[in-house]
Amino acid sequence: MPASEKSFGLHSVLTPADGREPSLPIWLARDANWVRSAPLSAAQKAWVGAHDRRGSGGSRHVLLPGPDGTLAGAVLWLGEEHSGWPDKPELAIGHLPRLLPAGCYHLADDGLDRELATVAWGLGAYRFRRYKGGDGEDPARLRLPAGAEAGRAQSILEGVWLGRDLINTPAGDLGPQELEDAARTLAERHGAQLTSIVGDELLARNFPMIHAVGRASPRPPRLIDLTWGRPGARRVTLVGKGICFDTGGLDIKPASGMLLMKKDMAGAATALALGHMIMAAGLNLRLRILIPAAENSIAGNAFRPGDVLPSRRGKTVEIGNTDAEGRLVLADALALGDEEGPELMASFATLTGAARVALGPDLPPLYTDDDALAAGIAAAGLSVGDPVWRLPFWGGYESTLDSPLADLSNVSEGAFAGSVTAALFLRRFVQQARAFAHFDIFGWRPAARALGPKGAEPQVARALFEVLRRDAAGRQR
């Protein structure tokens, strides 16, 4: 998996709970009244009070001086709408790693969700430095909470950092083979099994749409298949779009449209990030991760607008636009995953610009017919700062996928409801799974926020992990 000795590891931003290194306290101040009862000296209270200039929202910090003028701790002021999560002050802690001087800190407040606070710190501390010269500044470090909370927080952060590293890596260094290598490294770490079907073997094994999308690239397409867990356990299948670069094919994108196409494999990165969390937690699941990996390139053998492609499901698909390739590779992978009838199958994909128009970059649409599942994911996402918003599988738009030549078209007629119709396309390839959820993610943070810098983000991985973790805990009772 992408790595660099220049990149900060988790050990650079978190320190063991039983470490001997002294640490400085961090307090969260929710309002001006906090200062009166704060466990600070009179001089520090006066200092903090003089620096209460929070404005109408957001967060700011105050460094606390000790009697000798050295740093004695920090206070994080919480605005009225801190970080967009007024009922989750722990998430605002993600601001601090890039604000505080180098050193070791600990959370002094009682009553905080220390696992969530640790995750927020680690998310905010992430930096991708693979291509940066020099070592960079030493980051601030947070002392881990004691007990199981520390292990869970570290596993979640490892998964997110893995996903971010993969998405941030340019396509020149991360093609289908490198994506497979990352999945294989993860499989070896957790004792999972991994197979890969590559190149023309995709045709022999009946994955014609994955092959068609990737055949114009000199880097052959493949279907990556990872399995882990007890065979008789509840089956959960994750399918992640692994388009390592998307030119748009013969319906070529403009130059501006290709600038972020290294992130078109963010669905695959999300599936691997979530997979790591599941395996590290040892959840009692039979996990399967399917990643159709390809480059949508341009060459004489590229698939064309107007072509009719067969699919693994047996449906034929007319190509209305070669830039709607992600749903094609996902369809073959979903059909495979569906054959064993998992209890839950989830797909993750940077699928449509229409999803961004509807909900923006920070709020991915969720599609599912299962009301209880939708409510659970939405609630879990809010609880951990990884939100989703449900949009409908609106049956009234099914006819827009009709084709006069084939069983269906890969794009709808007209410019409306692009995210909904893409989700409807995928649902046609799922028949036996007991529950199906599709996430149309952006995979990118356009600007630095509390929970991470500008750049890659494996959205919904933490939300769905929280759902699966809660479910596993409920089944053990």
GIJO-V773721 format. One record per residue. N is the residue number from 1. RES is the residue in one small letter. SS is DSSP state (a for helix, b for strand, c for the rest). D_LAST is the distance of its C-alpha to the last C-alpha in whole Angstrom. Layout:
n:N res:RES ss:SS d_last:D_LAST
n:N res:RES ss:SS d_last:D_LAST
This chain:
n:1 res:m ss:c d_last:37
n:2 res:p ss:c d_last:39
n:3 res:a ss:c d_last:40
n:4 res:s ss:c d_last:43
n:5 res:e ss:c d_last:44
n:6 res:k ss:c d_last:45
n:7 res:s ss:c d_last:41
n:8 res:f ss:c d_last:39
n:9 res:g ss:c d_last:36
n:10 res:l ss:a d_last:33
n:11 res:h ss:a d_last:34
n:12 res:s ss:a d_last:37
n:13 res:v ss:c d_last:35
n:14 res:l ss:b d_last:32
n:15 res:t ss:b d_last:33
n:16 res:p ss:c d_last:31
n:17 res:a ss:c d_last:29
n:18 res:d ss:c d_last:31
n:19 res:g ss:c d_last:34
n:20 res:r ss:c d_last:38
n:21 res:e ss:c d_last:39
n:22 res:p ss:c d_last:40
n:23 res:s ss:c d_last:38
n:24 res:l ss:b d_last:39
n:25 res:p ss:b d_last:37
n:26 res:i ss:b d_last:36
n:27 res:w ss:b d_last:36
n:28 res:l ss:b d_last:35
n:29 res:a ss:b d_last:37
n:30 res:r ss:c d_last:36
n:31 res:d ss:c d_last:40
n:32 res:a ss:c d_last:43
n:33 res:n ss:c d_last:42
n:34 res:w ss:a d_last:40
n:35 res:v ss:a d_last:43
n:36 res:r ss:a d_last:44
n:37 res:s ss:a d_last:41
n:38 res:a ss:c d_last:40
n:39 res:p ss:c d_last:40
n:40 res:l ss:c d_last:43
n:41 res:s ss:c d_last:47
n:42 res:a ss:a d_last:49
n:43 res:a ss:a d_last:51
n:44 res:q ss:a d_last:48
n:45 res:k ss:a d_last:47
n:46 res:a ss:a d_last:50
n:47 res:w ss:a d_last:50
n:48 res:v ss:a d_last:46
n:49 res:g ss:a d_last:48
n:50 res:a ss:a d_last:51
n:51 res:h ss:c d_last:49
n:52 res:d ss:c d_last:47
n:53 res:r ss:c d_last:48
n:54 res:r ss:c d_last:45
n:55 res:g ss:c d_last:46
n:56 res:s ss:c d_last:45
n:57 res:g ss:c d_last:41
n:58 res:g ss:c d_last:40
n:59 res:s ss:b d_last:40
n:60 res:r ss:b d_last:42
n:61 res:h ss:b d_last:42
n:62 res:v ss:b d_last:44
n:63 res:l ss:b d_last:45
n:64 res:l ss:b d_last:46
n:65 res:p ss:b d_last:49
n:66 res:g ss:c d_last:49
n:67 res:p ss:c d_last:52
n:68 res:d ss:c d_last:53
n:69 res:g ss:c d_last:53
n:70 res:t ss:c d_last:50
n:71 res:l ss:b d_last:47
n:72 res:a ss:b d_last:44
n:73 res:g ss:b d_last:41
n:74 res:a ss:b d_last:41
n:75 res:v ss:b d_last:40
n:76 res:l ss:b d_last:38
n:77 res:w ss:b d_last:39
n:78 res:l ss:b d_last:37
n:79 res:g ss:c d_last:39
n:80 res:e ss:c d_last:38
n:81 res:e ss:c d_last:37
n:82 res:h ss:a d_last:36
n:83 res:s ss:a d_last:35
n:84 res:g ss:a d_last:34
n:85 res:w ss:c d_last:31
n:86 res:p ss:c d_last:32
n:87 res:d ss:c d_last:28
n:88 res:k ss:c d_last:27
n:89 res:p ss:a d_last:30
n:90 res:e ss:a d_last:28
n:91 res:l ss:a d_last:29
n:92 res:a ss:a d_last:33
n:93 res:i ss:a d_last:33
n:94 res:g ss:a d_last:33
n:95 res:h ss:a d_last:37
n:96 res:l ss:a d_last:37
n:97 res:p ss:a d_last:38
n:98 res:r ss:a d_last:41
n:99 res:l ss:c d_last:42
n:100 res:l ss:c d_last:42
n:101 res:p ss:c d_last:44
n:102 res:a ss:c d_last:43
n:103 res:g ss:b d_last:41
n:104 res:c ss:b d_last:38
n:105 res:y ss:b d_last:36
n:106 res:h ss:b d_last:33
n:107 res:l ss:b d_last:31
n:108 res:a ss:c d_last:33
n:109 res:d ss:c d_last:31
n:110 res:d ss:c d_last:28
n:111 res:g ss:c d_last:25
n:112 res:l ss:c d_last:25
n:113 res:d ss:c d_last:22
n:114 res:r ss:a d_last:24
n:115 res:e ss:a d_last:22
n:116 res:l ss:a d_last:23
n:117 res:a ss:a d_last:27
n:118 res:t ss:a d_last:27
n:119 res:v ss:a d_last:26
n:120 res:a ss:a d_last:29
n:121 res:w ss:a d_last:31
n:122 res:g ss:a d_last:31
n:123 res:l ss:a d_last:31
n:124 res:g ss:a d_last:34
n:125 res:a ss:a d_last:36
n:126 res:y ss:c d_last:36
n:127 res:r ss:c d_last:39
n:128 res:f ss:c d_last:41
n:129 res:r ss:c d_last:44
n:130 res:r ss:c d_last:44
n:131 res:y ss:c d_last:48
n:132 res:k ss:c d_last:49
n:133 res:g ss:c d_last:52
n:134 res:g ss:c d_last:51
n:135 res:d ss:c d_last:48
n:136 res:g ss:c d_last:47
n:137 res:e ss:c d_last:46
n:138 res:d ss:c d_last:44
n:139 res:p ss:c d_last:41
n:140 res:a ss:b d_last:39
n:141 res:r ss:b d_last:36
n:142 res:l ss:b d_last:33
n:143 res:r ss:b d_last:31
n:144 res:l ss:c d_last:28
n:145 res:p ss:c d_last:25
n:146 res:a ss:c d_last:24
n:147 res:g ss:c d_last:21
n:148 res:a ss:a d_last:18
n:149 res:e ss:a d_last:19
n:150 res:a ss:a d_last:23
n:151 res:g ss:a d_last:21
n:152 res:r ss:a d_last:20
n:153 res:a ss:a d_last:23
n:154 res:q ss:a d_last:25
n:155 res:s ss:a d_last:23
n:156 res:i ss:a d_last:23
n:157 res:l ss:a d_last:27
n:158 res:e ss:a d_last:28
n:159 res:g ss:a d_last:27
n:160 res:v ss:a d_last:29
n:161 res:w ss:a d_last:32
n:162 res:l ss:a d_last:32
n:163 res:g ss:a d_last:32
n:164 res:r ss:a d_last:35
n:165 res:d ss:a d_last:37
n:166 res:l ss:a d_last:37
n:167 res:i ss:a d_last:38
n:168 res:n ss:a d_last:40
n:169 res:t ss:c d_last:42
n:170 res:p ss:c d_last:45
n:171 res:a ss:c d_last:46
n:172 res:g ss:c d_last:48
n:173 res:d ss:c d_last:46
n:174 res:l ss:c d_last:43
n:175 res:g ss:c d_last:44
n:176 res:p ss:a d_last:42
n:177 res:q ss:a d_last:42
n:178 res:e ss:a d_last:41
n:179 res:l ss:a d_last:38
n:180 res:e ss:a d_last:37
n:181 res:d ss:a d_last:38
n:182 res:a ss:a d_last:35
n:183 res:a ss:a d_last:33
n:184 res:r ss:a d_last:34
n:185 res:t ss:a d_last:34
n:186 res:l ss:a d_last:30
n:187 res:a ss:a d_last:29
n:188 res:e ss:a d_last:31
n:189 res:r ss:a d_last:29
n:190 res:h ss:a d_last:26
n:191 res:g ss:c d_last:27
n:192 res:a ss:c d_last:27
n:193 res:q ss:b d_last:30
n:194 res:l ss:b d_last:32
n:195 res:t ss:b d_last:35
n:196 res:s ss:b d_last:38
n:197 res:i ss:b d_last:40
n:198 res:v ss:b d_last:43
n:199 res:g ss:c d_last:47
n:200 res:d ss:c d_last:48
n:201 res:e ss:a d_last:46
n:202 res:l ss:a d_last:44
n:203 res:l ss:a d_last:46
n:204 res:a ss:a d_last:46
n:205 res:r ss:c d_last:43
n:206 res:n ss:c d_last:43
n:207 res:f ss:c d_last:42
n:208 res:p ss:a d_last:45
n:209 res:m ss:a d_last:44
n:210 res:i ss:a d_last:42
n:211 res:h ss:a d_last:46
n:212 res:a ss:a d_last:48
n:213 res:v ss:a d_last:46
n:214 res:g ss:a d_last:47
n:215 res:r ss:c d_last:50
n:216 res:a ss:c d_last:52
n:217 res:s ss:c d_last:51
n:218 res:p ss:c d_last:52
n:219 res:r ss:c d_last:49
n:220 res:p ss:c d_last:47
n:221 res:p ss:c d_last:44
n:222 res:r ss:b d_last:41
n:223 res:l ss:b d_last:38
n:224 res:i ss:b d_last:35
n:225 res:d ss:b d_last:32
n:226 res:l ss:b d_last:29
n:227 res:t ss:b d_last:26
n:228 res:w ss:b d_last:23
n:229 res:g ss:c d_last:20
n:230 res:r ss:c d_last:19
n:231 res:p ss:c d_last:22
n:232 res:g ss:c d_last:19
n:233 res:a ss:c d_last:16
n:234 res:r ss:b d_last:16
n:235 res:r ss:b d_last:20
n:236 res:v ss:b d_last:20
n:237 res:t ss:b d_last:24
n:238 res:l ss:b d_last:26
n:239 res:v ss:b d_last:30
n:240 res:g ss:b d_last:32
n:241 res:k ss:b d_last:35
n:242 res:g ss:b d_last:37
n:243 res:i ss:b d_last:41
n:244 res:c ss:b d_last:42
n:245 res:f ss:b d_last:45
n:246 res:d ss:b d_last:46
n:247 res:t ss:c d_last:50
n:248 res:g ss:c d_last:50
n:249 res:g ss:c d_last:52
n:250 res:l ss:c d_last:55
n:251 res:d ss:c d_last:54
n:252 res:i ss:c d_last:54
n:253 res:k ss:c d_last:52
n:254 res:p ss:c d_last:55
n:255 res:a ss:a d_last:55
n:256 res:s ss:a d_last:53
n:257 res:g ss:a d_last:50
n:258 res:m ss:a d_last:49
n:259 res:l ss:c d_last:49
n:260 res:l ss:c d_last:45
n:261 res:m ss:a d_last:45
n:262 res:k ss:a d_last:44
n:263 res:k ss:a d_last:40
n:264 res:d ss:a d_last:40
n:265 res:m ss:a d_last:38
n:266 res:a ss:a d_last:35
n:267 res:g ss:a d_last:33
n:268 res:a ss:a d_last:33
n:269 res:a ss:a d_last:32
n:270 res:t ss:a d_last:29
n:271 res:a ss:a d_last:28
n:272 res:l ss:a d_last:28
n:273 res:a ss:a d_last:27
n:274 res:l ss:a d_last:24
n:275 res:g ss:a d_last:24
n:276 res:h ss:a d_last:24
n:277 res:m ss:a d_last:21
n:278 res:i ss:a d_last:19
n:279 res:m ss:a d_last:21
n:280 res:a ss:a d_last:21
n:281 res:a ss:a d_last:17
n:282 res:g ss:c d_last:16
n:283 res:l ss:c d_last:14
n:284 res:n ss:c d_last:13
n:285 res:l ss:b d_last:16
n:286 res:r ss:b d_last:20
n:287 res:l ss:b d_last:22
n:288 res:r ss:b d_last:25
n:289 res:i ss:b d_last:28
n:290 res:l ss:b d_last:31
n:291 res:i ss:b d_last:34
n:292 res:p ss:b d_last:37
n:293 res:a ss:b d_last:39
n:294 res:a ss:b d_last:43
n:295 res:e ss:b d_last:46
n:296 res:n ss:b d_last:47
n:297 res:s ss:c d_last:51
n:298 res:i ss:c d_last:55
n:299 res:a ss:c d_last:57
n:300 res:g ss:c d_last:59
n:301 res:n ss:c d_last:56
n:302 res:a ss:c d_last:54
n:303 res:f ss:c d_last:52
n:304 res:r ss:c d_last:54
n:305 res:p ss:c d_last:54
n:306 res:g ss:c d_last:55
n:307 res:d ss:c d_last:54
n:308 res:v ss:b d_last:51
n:309 res:l ss:b d_last:49
n:310 res:p ss:b d_last:47
n:311 res:s ss:c d_last:43
n:312 res:r ss:c d_last:40
n:313 res:r ss:c d_last:39
n:314 res:g ss:c d_last:43
n:315 res:k ss:c d_last:44
n:316 res:t ss:b d_last:47
n:317 res:v ss:b d_last:47
n:318 res:e ss:b d_last:50
n:319 res:i ss:c d_last:50
n:320 res:g ss:c d_last:51
n:321 res:n ss:c d_last:50
n:322 res:t ss:c d_last:50
n:323 res:d ss:c d_last:48
n:324 res:a ss:c d_last:45
n:325 res:e ss:c d_last:44
n:326 res:g ss:a d_last:40
n:327 res:r ss:a d_last:39
n:328 res:l ss:a d_last:41
n:329 res:v ss:a d_last:40
n:330 res:l ss:a d_last:36
n:331 res:a ss:a d_last:37
n:332 res:d ss:a d_last:38
n:333 res:a ss:a d_last:35
n:334 res:l ss:a d_last:32
n:335 res:a ss:a d_last:34
n:336 res:l ss:a d_last:33
n:337 res:g ss:a d_last:30
n:338 res:d ss:a d_last:30
n:339 res:e ss:c d_last:31
n:340 res:e ss:c d_last:28
n:341 res:g ss:c d_last:26
n:342 res:p ss:c d_last:23
n:343 res:e ss:c d_last:20
n:344 res:l ss:b d_last:21
n:345 res:m ss:b d_last:24
n:346 res:a ss:b d_last:26
n:347 res:s ss:b d_last:29
n:348 res:f ss:b d_last:31
n:349 res:a ss:b d_last:34
n:350 res:t ss:c d_last:37
n:351 res:l ss:c d_last:38
n:352 res:t ss:c d_last:41
n:353 res:g ss:a d_last:43
n:354 res:a ss:a d_last:42
n:355 res:a ss:a d_last:39
n:356 res:r ss:a d_last:40
n:357 res:v ss:a d_last:43
n:358 res:a ss:a d_last:40
n:359 res:l ss:a d_last:38
n:360 res:g ss:c d_last:39
n:361 res:p ss:c d_last:38
n:362 res:d ss:c d_last:35
n:363 res:l ss:c d_last:33
n:364 res:p ss:b d_last:32
n:365 res:p ss:b d_last:32
n:366 res:l ss:b d_last:29
n:367 res:y ss:b d_last:30
n:368 res:t ss:b d_last:27
n:369 res:d ss:c d_last:28
n:370 res:d ss:c d_last:24
n:371 res:d ss:a d_last:24
n:372 res:a ss:a d_last:20
n:373 res:l ss:a d_last:20
n:374 res:a ss:a d_last:23
n:375 res:a ss:a d_last:22
n:376 res:g ss:a d_last:18
n:377 res:i ss:a d_last:21
n:378 res:a ss:a d_last:23
n:379 res:a ss:a d_last:21
n:380 res:a ss:a d_last:20
n:381 res:g ss:a d_last:23
n:382 res:l ss:a d_last:24
n:383 res:s ss:a d_last:22
n:384 res:v ss:a d_last:23
n:385 res:g ss:c d_last:26
n:386 res:d ss:c d_last:26
n:387 res:p ss:c d_last:27
n:388 res:v ss:b d_last:28
n:389 res:w ss:b d_last:30
n:390 res:r ss:b d_last:30
n:391 res:l ss:c d_last:33
n:392 res:p ss:c d_last:33
n:393 res:f ss:c d_last:34
n:394 res:w ss:c d_last:37
n:395 res:g ss:a d_last:39
n:396 res:g ss:a d_last:42
n:397 res:y ss:a d_last:43
n:398 res:e ss:a d_last:42
n:399 res:s ss:a d_last:46
n:400 res:t ss:a d_last:47
n:401 res:l ss:a d_last:45
n:402 res:d ss:c d_last:48
n:403 res:s ss:c d_last:51
n:404 res:p ss:c d_last:54
n:405 res:l ss:c d_last:54
n:406 res:a ss:c d_last:50
n:407 res:d ss:c d_last:47
n:408 res:l ss:b d_last:46
n:409 res:s ss:b d_last:47
n:410 res:n ss:c d_last:45
n:411 res:v ss:c d_last:46
n:412 res:s ss:c d_last:47
n:413 res:e ss:c d_last:50
n:414 res:g ss:c d_last:51
n:415 res:a ss:c d_last:49
n:416 res:f ss:c d_last:47
n:417 res:a ss:c d_last:43
n:418 res:g ss:a d_last:43
n:419 res:s ss:a d_last:39
n:420 res:v ss:a d_last:38
n:421 res:t ss:a d_last:40
n:422 res:a ss:a d_last:39
n:423 res:a ss:a d_last:36
n:424 res:l ss:a d_last:37
n:425 res:f ss:a d_last:39
n:426 res:l ss:a d_last:36
n:427 res:r ss:a d_last:34
n:428 res:r ss:c d_last:37
n:429 res:f ss:c d_last:35
n:430 res:v ss:c d_last:32
n:431 res:q ss:c d_last:32
n:432 res:q ss:c d_last:29
n:433 res:a ss:c d_last:26
n:434 res:r ss:c d_last:23
n:435 res:a ss:c d_last:23
n:436 res:f ss:b d_last:26
n:437 res:a ss:b d_last:26
n:438 res:h ss:b d_last:29
n:439 res:f ss:b d_last:30
n:440 res:d ss:b d_last:34
n:441 res:i ss:c d_last:34
n:442 res:f ss:c d_last:37
n:443 res:g ss:c d_last:35
n:444 res:w ss:b d_last:38
n:445 res:r ss:b d_last:38
n:446 res:p ss:c d_last:42
n:447 res:a ss:c d_last:42
n:448 res:a ss:c d_last:40
n:449 res:r ss:b d_last:38
n:450 res:a ss:c d_last:35
n:451 res:l ss:c d_last:33
n:452 res:g ss:b d_last:35
n:453 res:p ss:c d_last:39
n:454 res:k ss:c d_last:41
n:455 res:g ss:b d_last:40
n:456 res:a ss:b d_last:37
n:457 res:e ss:c d_last:34
n:458 res:p ss:c d_last:31
n:459 res:q ss:c d_last:30
n:460 res:v ss:c d_last:26
n:461 res:a ss:a d_last:25
n:462 res:r ss:a d_last:23
n:463 res:a ss:a d_last:22
n:464 res:l ss:a d_last:20
n:465 res:f ss:a d_last:19
n:466 res:e ss:a d_last:17
n:467 res:v ss:a d_last:16
n:468 res:l ss:a d_last:15
n:469 res:r ss:a d_last:13
n:470 res:r ss:a d_last:11
n:471 res:d ss:a d_last:10
n:472 res:a ss:a d_last:9
n:473 res:a ss:a d_last:7
n:474 res:g ss:a d_last:5
n:475 res:r ss:a d_last:6
n:476 res:q ss:a d_last:4
n:477 res:r ss:c d_last:0
